[in-house]
Amino acid sequence: MKPPGKTTFDRMHRAALNEAERIEMSQDARVASGLDTEVMPDQVRLRDDFHGVVRLLDAIESEPKLKEAVIERMKRMAEAKAAPALVAQDEAVADAESEADAE
């Protein structure tokens, strides 16, 4: 699987909220249809975790300085992750060039 791409706070907020709602609806439907007698506790915890992500994103969005700091931190983390990949890519290119020169 390819690494995650760029996203926004709005997209993350929407995705977390949608997933929390999906879990809630599916659990309610399973109980209503008789497949389960009660909702699964691990699914309730997962739904609560997604709602926690929504609240966290709301808190970040409400504080402009905090939002700016989080965005900068995320950029630094992305750059740090990209650096080893770029080094590995450069090494692979150098290896390929040296093999071509050897022939």
C-alpha distances in whole Angstrom, upper triangle without the diagonal:
4,7,9,12,15,17,21,23,24,20,19,23,23,19,21,24,23,21,24,26,24,24,28,29,27,29,32,32,31,34,36,35,36,33,34,37,35,32,29,30,26,25,28,27,23,25,27,24,23,26,27,24,26,29,27,26,29,31,29,30,33,34,34,34,31,29,29,29,26,24,26,24,21,21,22,20,17,19,20,16,16,19,18,15,18,20,18,18,22,22,20,23,26,25,25,28,30,29,30,33,34,34
4,7,9,12,15,18,21,22,19,18,22,22,19,21,24,23,22,25,27,25,26,29,30,29,31,34,34,33,37,38,38,39,36,36,39,37,34,32,32,28,27,30,28,25,26,28,25,23,27,27,23,25,28,26,25,28,30,27,28,32,32,31,32,29,27,27,27,24,22,23,22,18,18,20,17,14,16,17,13,13,16,16,13,15,18,16,16,19,20,19,20,24,24,23,26,28,28,29,32,33,33
4,6,10,12,16,18,20,17,16,20,20,18,19,22,22,21,23,26,25,25,29,30,29,30,33,34,34,36,38,38,39,36,36,39,37,33,31,31,27,26,28,27,23,25,26,23,21,24,24,21,23,25,23,22,25,27,24,25,29,29,28,28,26,23,23,23,20,18,19,18,15,15,16,13,11,13,14,10,10,14,14,11,14,17,16,15,19,20,19,21,24,24,24,27,29,29,30,33,34,35
4,7,9,12,14,16,13,12,16,17,14,16,19,19,18,21,23,22,23,26,27,27,29,31,32,32,35,36,37,38,35,35,38,35,31,29,29,26,24,26,25,21,22,24,20,18,21,21,18,19,22,20,18,22,23,21,22,25,26,25,25,23,20,21,21,17,16,17,16,13,13,15,13,10,13,14,12,12,16,16,14,16,19,19,18,22,23,23,24,27,28,28,30,32,33,34,36,38,38
4,7,10,13,15,12,12,16,16,15,17,20,19,19,22,24,23,25,28,29,28,30,33,33,34,37,38,38,40,37,37,40,37,34,32,32,29,27,29,27,24,24,25,22,20,23,23,19,20,23,21,18,22,23,20,21,24,25,23,24,22,19,19,20,17,14,16,16,12,12,15,13,10,13,15,12,12,16,17,15,16,20,20,19,22,24,23,24,27,28,28,30,33,33,34,36,38,39
4,7,10,12,10,11,14,15,14,16,19,19,19,22,24,24,25,28,29,29,31,33,34,35,37,39,39,41,39,38,41,38,34,33,33,29,28,29,27,24,24,25,22,20,22,22,18,18,21,19,16,19,21,18,17,21,21,20,21,19,16,16,17,14,12,14,14,10,10,13,13,10,13,15,14,13,17,19,17,18,21,22,21,23,26,26,26,29,31,31,32,35,36,36,38,40,41
4,7,8,6,7,10,11,11,13,15,16,16,19,21,21,22,25,26,26,28,30,31,32,35,36,37,39,37,36,38,36,32,31,30,27,25,26,25,22,21,22,20,17,19,19,15,15,18,16,13,16,18,15,14,18,19,18,19,18,14,15,16,13,11,14,14,11,12,15,14,12,15,18,16,16,20,22,20,21,25,25,25,27,30,29,30,33,34,34,36,39,39,40,42,44,45
4,5,5,6,8,10,11,12,14,15,16,18,20,21,23,24,26,27,29,30,31,33,35,36,37,39,37,37,39,36,32,31,30,28,26,26,25,22,21,21,19,16,17,17,14,13,15,14,10,13,15,12,11,15,16,15,16,15,11,13,14,12,10,13,14,11,12,16,15,14,17,19,19,19,22,24,23,24,28,28,28,30,33,33,33,36,38,38,39,42,43,43,45,47,48
4,6,5,6,8,10,10,12,14,15,16,18,20,21,23,24,26,27,28,30,32,33,34,36,38,36,35,37,34,30,29,28,26,24,24,23,20,19,19,17,14,14,14,11,10,12,10,7,9,11,9,8,12,13,13,15,13,9,12,13,11,10,13,14,12,14,17,16,16,19,21,20,21,24,26,26,27,30,31,31,33,35,35,36,39,40,41,42,45,46,46,48,50,51
4,5,5,6,9,10,10,12,14,15,16,18,20,21,22,24,26,27,28,30,32,32,34,36,35,34,36,33,29,29,28,26,24,24,23,20,19,19,17,14,14,15,12,10,12,12,9,10,13,11,9,13,15,15,17,16,12,15,17,14,13,17,18,15,17,20,20,19,22,24,23,24,27,29,28,30,33,33,33,35,38,38,38,41,43,43,44,47,48,48,50,52,53
4,5,5,6,9,10,10,12,14,15,16,18,20,21,22,24,26,26,28,30,31,32,34,33,32,34,31,28,27,27,25,22,23,22,19,18,19,17,13,14,15,12,11,14,14,10,12,15,14,13,16,18,18,20,18,15,17,19,16,14,18,18,15,17,20,19,18,21,23,22,23,26,28,26,28,31,31,31,33,36,35,36,39,40,40,42,45,45,46,48,50,51
4,5,5,6,8,10,11,12,14,15,17,18,20,21,23,24,25,27,29,30,31,33,31,31,32,29,26,25,24,22,20,20,19,16,15,16,13,10,12,12,9,8,11,11,8,11,13,12,12,15,17,17,19,17,14,16,17,14,13,17,17,14,16,19,17,17,20,22,20,22,25,26,25,27,30,30,30,33,35,35,36,39,40,40,42,44,45,46,48,50,50
4,6,5,6,8,10,11,12,14,16,17,18,20,21,23,24,26,27,28,30,32,31,30,31,28,24,24,23,22,19,19,18,15,14,14,13,9,9,10,8,5,9,9,6,8,11,11,10,13,16,16,19,16,14,17,18,15,15,19,19,16,19,22,20,20,23,25,24,25,28,30,29,31,34,34,34,37,39,38,40,42,43,44,46,48,49,49,52,53,54
4,6,5,6,9,10,10,12,14,15,16,18,20,21,22,24,26,26,28,30,29,28,30,27,24,24,23,22,19,19,19,16,14,15,14,10,11,13,10,8,12,13,10,11,15,15,13,16,19,20,22,20,17,20,21,18,18,22,22,19,21,24,23,22,26,27,26,27,30,32,30,32,35,35,35,38,40,39,40,43,44,44,46,49,49,50,52,54,55
4,5,5,6,9,10,10,12,14,15,16,18,20,21,22,24,25,26,28,27,26,28,26,22,21,21,19,17,17,17,14,12,14,13,9,11,13,10,9,13,13,11,13,17,16,16,19,21,22,24,21,19,21,22,19,18,22,21,18,21,24,22,21,24,26,24,25,29,30,28,30,33,33,33,36,38,37,38,41,42,42,44,46,47,47,50,52,52
4,5,5,6,9,10,11,12,14,15,17,18,20,21,23,24,26,27,26,25,26,23,20,19,19,17,14,14,14,11,9,10,9,5,7,9,7,6,10,11,10,12,14,15,15,18,20,21,23,20,18,21,22,18,18,22,21,18,21,24,22,21,25,26,24,26,29,30,29,31,34,34,34,37,39,38,40,43,43,43,46,48,48,49,52,53,54
4,5,5,6,9,10,11,12,14,16,17,18,20,21,22,24,26,25,24,25,22,19,19,19,17,14,14,14,12,9,10,10,7,7,10,8,6,10,12,11,11,15,16,15,17,20,22,24,21,19,23,24,20,21,24,24,21,24,27,25,25,28,29,28,29,33,34,33,35,38,38,38,41,42,42,43,46,47,47,49,51,52,53,55,57,57
4,5,5,6,9,10,10,12,14,15,16,18,20,21,22,24,23,23,24,22,18,19,19,18,14,14,15,13,10,12,13,9,10,13,12,10,14,15,14,15,18,19,18,21,24,25,27,25,22,25,26,23,23,27,26,23,26,28,27,26,29,31,29,30,33,34,33,35,38,37,37,40,42,41,43,46,46,46,49,51,51,52,54,56,56
4,5,5,6,9,10,10,12,14,15,16,18,20,21,23,21,20,22,20,16,16,16,14,11,12,13,9,7,10,10,7,9,12,11,11,14,15,15,16,19,20,20,22,25,26,28,25,23,26,27,23,23,27,26,23,26,28,26,25,29,30,27,29,32,33,31,34,37,36,36,39,41,40,42,45,45,45,47,50,49,50,53,54,55
4,5,5,6,9,10,11,12,14,16,17,18,20,21,20,19,20,17,14,14,14,13,9,9,10,8,5,7,8,6,6,10,10,9,12,14,14,15,18,19,20,21,24,26,28,25,23,27,27,23,24,28,26,24,27,29,27,27,31,31,29,31,35,35,34,37,39,39,39,42,43,43,45,47,48,48,50,53,52,54,56,57,58
4,5,5,6,8,10,10,12,14,15,16,18,20,19,18,20,17,14,15,15,15,11,11,13,11,8,10,12,9,9,13,13,12,14,17,17,17,20,22,21,23,26,28,30,27,25,29,30,26,27,30,29,27,30,32,30,30,34,34,32,34,37,38,37,39,42,41,41,45,46,45,47,50,50,50,53,55,55,56,59,60,60
4,5,5,6,8,10,10,12,14,15,16,18,17,17,19,17,13,14,15,14,11,11,13,11,9,12,13,11,12,15,15,14,17,19,19,20,23,24,24,26,29,30,32,30,28,31,31,28,28,32,31,28,30,33,30,30,34,34,32,33,37,37,36,38,41,40,40,43,45,44,45,48,49,48,51,53,53,54,57,58,58
4,6,5,6,9,10,11,12,14,15,17,15,14,16,14,10,10,11,11,7,8,10,8,6,10,11,10,11,14,15,15,17,19,19,21,23,24,25,27,29,31,33,30,28,31,32,28,29,32,31,28,31,33,30,30,34,34,32,34,37,37,36,39,41,40,40,44,45,44,46,49,49,49,52,54,53,54,57,58,59
4,6,5,6,9,10,11,12,14,16,15,14,15,12,9,10,11,12,8,8,11,10,7,10,12,11,11,14,16,15,17,20,20,21,23,25,25,27,30,32,34,31,29,33,33,30,31,34,33,30,33,36,33,33,37,37,35,37,40,40,39,42,45,44,44,47,48,48,49,52,52,52,55,57,57,58,61,62,62
4,5,5,6,9,10,10,12,14,14,13,15,13,10,12,14,15,11,11,14,13,10,13,16,14,14,18,19,18,20,23,23,23,26,27,27,29,32,34,36,33,31,35,35,32,33,36,35,33,35,38,35,35,39,39,37,39,42,42,41,43,46,45,45,49,50,49,50,53,53,53,56,58,58,59,62,63,63
4,5,5,6,9,10,10,12,11,11,13,12,9,11,13,13,10,11,14,13,11,14,16,15,16,19,20,19,22,24,24,25,28,29,29,31,34,36,38,35,33,36,37,33,34,37,36,33,36,38,35,35,39,39,36,38,41,41,40,43,45,44,44,48,49,47,49,52,52,52,55,57,56,57,60,61,61
4,5,5,6,9,10,11,10,8,10,8,6,7,10,11,8,9,12,12,10,13,15,15,16,19,20,20,22,24,25,26,28,30,30,32,34,37,39,35,34,37,37,34,35,38,36,34,37,39,36,36,40,40,37,39,43,42,41,44,47,45,46,49,50,49,51,54,54,54,57,58,58,59,62,63,63
4,6,5,6,9,10,10,9,10,9,7,10,13,14,11,11,15,15,12,15,18,17,17,20,22,21,23,26,26,26,29,31,31,32,35,38,40,37,35,39,39,36,37,40,39,36,39,41,39,39,42,43,40,42,46,46,44,47,50,48,49,52,53,52,54,57,57,57,60,62,61,62,65,66,66
4,5,5,6,8,9,9,11,10,9,12,15,16,13,14,17,17,15,18,20,19,20,23,24,23,26,28,28,29,32,33,33,35,38,40,42,39,37,41,41,38,38,42,40,38,41,43,40,40,44,44,41,43,47,46,45,48,50,49,49,52,53,52,54,57,57,56,59,61,61,62,65,66,66
4,6,5,6,5,6,8,8,8,10,13,14,12,13,17,16,15,18,20,20,21,24,25,25,27,29,30,31,33,35,35,37,39,42,43,40,39,42,42,39,39,43,41,39,41,43,40,40,44,44,41,43,46,46,44,48,50,48,49,52,53,51,54,57,56,56,59,61,60,61,64,65,65
4,5,5,6,5,6,6,7,10,13,15,13,13,17,17,16,18,21,21,21,24,26,26,27,30,31,31,34,36,36,37,40,42,44,41,40,43,43,40,41,44,43,40,43,45,42,42,46,46,44,46,49,48,47,50,53,51,51,55,56,54,57,60,59,59,62,64,63,64,68,68,68
4,5,8,8,9,9,10,13,16,18,16,16,20,20,18,21,24,23,23,26,28,27,29,32,32,32,35,37,37,38,41,43,46,43,41,45,45,42,43,46,45,42,45,47,45,44,48,48,46,48,51,51,49,52,55,53,53,57,58,57,59,62,61,61,64,66,65,66,69,70,70
4,6,8,9,11,12,14,18,19,17,18,22,21,20,23,25,25,25,28,30,29,31,34,34,35,37,39,39,41,44,46,48,45,43,47,47,43,44,47,46,43,46,48,45,45,49,49,46,48,51,51,49,52,55,53,53,57,58,56,58,61,60,60,63,65,64,65,68,69,69
4,5,6,9,11,13,17,19,17,18,21,22,21,23,26,26,26,29,31,31,32,35,36,36,39,40,41,42,45,47,49,46,45,48,48,45,45,49,47,45,47,49,46,46,50,50,47,49,52,51,50,53,55,54,54,58,58,57,59,62,61,61,64,66,65,66,69,70,70
4,7,9,10,11,15,16,15,16,20,20,19,22,24,24,25,28,29,29,31,34,34,35,38,39,40,41,44,46,48,45,43,46,46,43,44,47,45,42,45,47,44,43,47,47,44,46,49,48,47,50,52,50,51,55,55,53,56,59,58,58,61,63,61,63,66,66,66
4,5,7,8,12,14,13,14,17,18,17,20,22,22,23,26,27,28,30,32,33,34,36,37,38,40,42,45,46,43,42,45,45,41,42,45,43,41,44,46,43,43,46,46,43,45,49,48,47,50,52,50,51,54,55,53,56,59,58,58,61,63,62,63,66,67,67
4,7,9,12,15,14,14,17,19,18,20,23,24,24,26,28,29,30,32,34,34,36,38,39,40,43,45,47,44,43,46,46,42,44,47,45,43,46,48,44,45,48,48,46,48,51,50,49,52,54,53,54,57,58,56,59,62,61,61,64,66,65,66,70,70,70
4,6,9,12,11,11,14,16,15,17,19,20,21,23,25,25,26,29,30,31,33,35,36,37,39,42,43,40,39,43,42,39,41,44,42,40,43,44,41,42,46,45,43,45,48,48,47,50,52,51,52,55,55,54,57,60,59,59,62,64,63,65,68,68,69
4,6,9,7,7,11,12,11,13,16,17,17,19,21,22,23,25,27,27,29,31,32,33,36,38,40,37,36,39,39,35,37,40,38,36,39,41,38,38,42,41,39,42,45,44,43,47,49,47,48,52,52,51,54,56,56,56,59,61,60,62,65,65,66
4,6,5,6,9,10,11,13,14,16,17,19,20,21,23,25,26,27,29,31,32,33,36,38,39,36,35,38,38,34,35,38,36,34,37,39,36,36,40,39,37,39,42,41,41,44,46,44,45,49,49,48,51,53,53,53,56,58,57,59,62,62,63
4,5,5,6,9,10,11,12,14,15,16,19,20,21,22,24,26,27,29,30,31,33,36,37,34,33,36,35,32,34,37,34,32,36,37,34,35,38,38,35,38,41,40,40,43,45,44,45,48,49,48,51,53,53,53,56,58,57,59,62,62,63
4,5,5,6,9,10,10,13,14,15,17,19,20,21,23,24,26,27,29,30,32,34,35,32,31,34,33,30,31,34,31,30,33,34,31,31,35,34,32,35,37,37,36,40,41,40,41,45,45,44,47,49,49,49,53,54,53,55,58,58,59
4,5,5,6,8,10,11,12,14,15,17,18,20,21,23,24,26,27,29,31,33,34,31,30,33,32,29,30,33,31,29,32,33,30,31,34,34,32,34,37,37,36,39,41,40,41,44,45,44,47,49,49,49,52,54,53,55,58,58,59
4,5,5,6,9,10,11,12,14,15,16,18,20,21,23,24,26,27,29,32,33,30,29,32,32,28,30,33,31,29,33,34,31,32,36,35,33,36,39,38,38,41,43,42,43,46,47,47,49,51,51,52,55,56,56,58,60,61,62
4,5,5,6,9,10,10,12,14,15,16,18,20,21,22,24,26,27,30,31,27,27,30,29,26,28,31,28,27,30,31,28,29,33,32,30,33,36,36,36,39,40,40,41,44,45,44,47,49,49,50,53,54,54,56,58,59,60
4,5,5,6,9,10,11,13,14,15,17,19,20,21,23,24,26,29,30,26,25,28,28,24,26,28,26,24,28,29,26,27,30,30,28,30,33,33,33,36,38,37,38,41,42,41,44,46,46,47,49,51,51,53,55,56,57
4,5,5,6,9,10,11,13,14,16,17,19,20,21,23,25,27,29,26,24,28,28,24,26,29,27,25,28,30,27,28,31,31,30,32,35,35,34,37,40,39,40,43,44,43,45,48,48,49,51,53,53,55,57,58,59
4,5,5,6,9,10,10,12,14,15,16,18,20,21,23,26,27,24,23,26,26,23,25,28,26,24,28,29,27,28,31,31,30,32,35,35,35,38,40,40,41,44,45,45,47,49,49,50,53,54,55,56,59,60,60
4,5,5,6,9,10,10,12,14,15,16,18,20,22,24,25,21,21,24,23,20,22,25,22,21,24,26,23,24,28,28,26,29,32,32,32,34,36,36,37,40,41,41,43,45,46,47,49,51,51,53,55,56,57
4,5,5,6,9,10,11,12,14,15,16,18,21,23,24,21,19,23,22,19,20,24,22,20,23,25,23,23,27,27,25,28,31,31,31,33,36,35,36,39,40,40,42,45,45,46,48,50,50,52,54,55,56
4,5,5,6,9,10,11,12,14,15,17,19,21,23,20,19,22,23,19,21,24,23,21,25,27,25,25,29,29,28,30,33,34,34,36,39,38,39,42,43,43,45,48,48,49,51,53,53,55,57,58,59
4,5,5,6,9,10,10,12,14,15,17,20,21,17,17,21,20,17,19,22,21,19,23,24,22,24,27,27,26,29,32,32,32,35,37,37,38,41,42,42,44,46,47,48,50,52,53,54,56,57,59
4,5,5,6,9,10,10,12,14,16,18,19,16,15,18,18,14,16,19,18,16,20,21,19,20,24,24,23,25,28,29,29,31,34,34,35,37,39,39,41,43,44,45,47,49,49,51,53,54,55
4,5,5,6,9,10,10,12,15,17,19,16,14,18,18,15,17,20,19,18,21,23,22,22,26,26,26,28,31,32,31,34,36,36,37,39,41,41,43,45,46,47,49,51,52,53,55,56,58
4,5,5,6,9,10,11,13,16,17,14,14,17,18,15,17,20,19,19,22,24,23,24,27,28,27,29,32,33,33,35,38,38,39,41,43,44,45,47,48,49,51,53,54,55,57,59,60
4,5,5,6,9,10,11,14,15,11,11,15,14,12,14,17,16,15,19,20,19,21,24,24,24,26,29,30,30,32,35,35,36,38,40,41,42,44,46,46,48,50,51,52,54,56,57
4,5,5,6,9,10,12,14,11,9,13,13,11,12,15,15,14,17,19,18,19,22,23,23,25,28,29,29,31,33,34,35,37,39,39,41,43,44,45,47,49,50,51,53,55,56
4,5,5,6,9,11,14,11,10,14,15,13,14,18,18,17,20,22,22,22,25,27,27,28,31,33,33,34,37,38,38,40,42,43,44,46,48,48,50,52,53,54,56,58,59
4,5,5,7,10,11,9,9,13,13,12,14,17,16,17,20,21,21,22,25,26,26,28,31,33,33,35,37,38,39,41,43,43,45,47,48,49,51,53,54,55,57,59,60
4,5,6,8,9,6,5,9,10,8,10,13,13,13,16,18,18,19,22,23,23,25,27,29,30,31,34,35,35,37,39,40,41,43,45,46,47,49,51,52,53,55,57
4,6,7,9,8,6,9,11,10,11,14,15,15,17,19,20,20,23,25,25,26,29,31,31,32,35,36,36,38,41,41,42,44,46,47,48,50,52,52,54,56,58
4,6,9,8,8,11,13,12,14,17,17,18,20,22,23,24,26,28,28,30,32,34,35,36,38,40,40,42,44,45,46,48,50,50,52,54,55,56,58,60,61
4,6,5,6,9,10,11,12,14,15,16,18,20,21,22,24,26,27,28,30,33,33,34,37,38,39,40,43,44,44,46,48,49,50,52,54,55,56,58,60
4,5,5,6,9,10,11,12,14,15,17,18,20,21,23,24,26,27,29,31,32,32,35,37,37,38,41,42,42,44,46,47,48,50,52,53,54,56,58
4,5,5,6,9,10,11,12,14,15,17,18,20,21,23,24,26,27,30,31,31,33,36,36,37,39,41,41,43,45,46,47,49,51,52,53,55,57
4,5,5,6,9,10,10,12,14,15,16,18,20,21,22,24,26,28,29,30,32,34,35,36,38,39,40,42,44,45,46,48,50,51,52,54,56
4,5,5,6,9,10,11,12,14,15,16,18,20,21,22,24,27,27,28,31,32,33,34,37,38,38,40,42,43,44,46,48,49,50,52,54
4,5,5,6,9,10,11,12,14,15,17,18,20,21,23,26,26,26,29,31,31,32,35,36,37,38,41,41,42,44,46,47,48,51,52
4,5,5,6,9,10,11,12,14,15,17,18,20,21,24,25,25,27,30,30,31,34,35,36,37,39,41,42,43,45,46,47,50,51
4,5,5,6,9,10,10,12,14,15,16,18,20,22,23,24,26,28,29,30,32,33,34,36,38,39,40,42,44,45,46,48,50
4,5,5,6,9,10,11,12,14,15,16,18,21,21,22,25,26,27,28,30,32,32,34,36,37,38,40,42,43,44,46,48
4,5,5,6,9,10,11,12,14,15,17,20,20,21,23,25,25,26,29,30,31,32,35,36,37,39,40,41,42,45,46
4,5,5,6,9,10,11,12,14,15,18,19,20,22,24,24,26,28,29,30,32,34,35,36,38,40,41,42,44,46
4,5,5,6,9,10,11,12,14,17,17,18,20,22,23,24,26,27,28,30,32,33,34,36,38,39,40,42,44
4,5,5,6,9,10,10,12,15,16,16,18,20,21,22,24,25,26,28,30,31,32,34,36,37,38,40,42
4,5,5,6,9,10,11,13,15,15,17,19,20,21,23,25,25,27,29,30,31,33,35,36,37,39,41
4,5,5,6,9,10,12,13,14,16,18,19,20,22,23,25,26,28,29,31,32,34,35,37,38,40
4,5,5,6,9,11,11,12,15,16,16,18,20,21,22,24,26,27,28,30,32,33,34,36,38
4,5,5,6,9,10,10,12,14,15,16,18,20,20,22,24,25,26,28,30,31,32,34,36
4,5,5,7,9,10,11,13,15,16,17,19,21,22,23,25,26,28,29,31,32,34,36
4,6,6,7,9,11,12,13,15,16,18,19,21,22,24,25,27,28,30,31,33,34
4,6,5,6,9,10,10,12,14,15,16,18,20,21,22,24,26,27,28,30,32
4,5,5,6,9,10,11,12,14,15,16,18,20,21,22,24,26,27,29,31
4,5,5,6,8,10,10,12,14,15,16,18,20,21,22,24,26,27,29
4,5,5,6,9,10,10,12,14,15,16,18,20,21,22,24,26,27
4,5,5,6,9,10,10,12,14,15,16,18,20,21,22,24,26
4,5,5,6,9,10,10,12,14,15,16,18,20,21,22,25
4,5,5,6,9,10,10,12,14,15,16,18,20,21,23
4,5,5,6,9,10,11,12,14,15,17,18,20,22
4,5,5,6,9,10,11,12,14,15,16,18,20
4,5,5,6,9,10,10,12,14,15,16,19
4,5,5,6,9,10,11,12,14,15,17
4,5,5,6,9,10,11,12,14,16
4,5,5,6,9,10,10,12,15
4,5,5,6,9,10,11,13
4,6,5,6,9,10,11
4,5,5,6,9,10
4,5,5,6,9
4,5,5,7
4,5,5
4,5
4
